[in-house]
């Protein structure tokens, strides 16, 4: 039993994406590391320099939109386009559903931004599982984001390592006692540790989720769903 939420079994999959008590710190920290990598890549591409100047804008007519804070917002005035990037780390069971949700999450915001800036807008999801698995659409998203393979491999390794750190820290706190509990944890965590070691290579190949059907995912509600990062 998970000692954080006391609701579900203490498995690697639960600790990696589904424990509601770990959402505010561990999952957010892992999510922010991925966003930071994307942000640094964009800074280098657009040749931005750090600045301490704060710009202030006043909006007289403000429309309230619930989903109004994408992870990354890019306004390219030269090309007259806006790009919204949304990052998500989930489990394999919810991979396609989360990717679709991230793609459609900011539709209302995109419409309003298009009216304000008079430009084209695209939303690009960047979603993978905690052990680096992606959907068949991920390669097209990478192409649109212009992410090099070595950067993609580095991001995958960061996700794996942060997941290992989270689970390892949980173990070190000694929340479980007894030989059987220790052996159970070792068996459960061995998979994620081995995956992390495999991603030490500079450019590991992308893994795609293999499914029999290629249709868009349906909103099947599981008893234990992944928490949004």
Buried (B, 14 or more C-beta within 10 A) or exposed (E): EBEBBEEBEBBBBBBBBBBBBBBEEBBEBBBBBBBEBBBEBBEEEEEEEEEEEEEEEEEEEEEEEEEEEBBBEBEEEEEEBBBBBBBBBBBBBBBBBBBBBBBEBBEBBBEBBEEEBEBEBEBBBBBBBBBBBBBEBBEEBBEEBEBEEEBBBBBBBBBBBBBBBBBEEBBEEEBBEEEEEEEBBEEBBEEBBEBBEEBEEEEBEBBEBEEEEEEEBEEEEEEBBBBBB
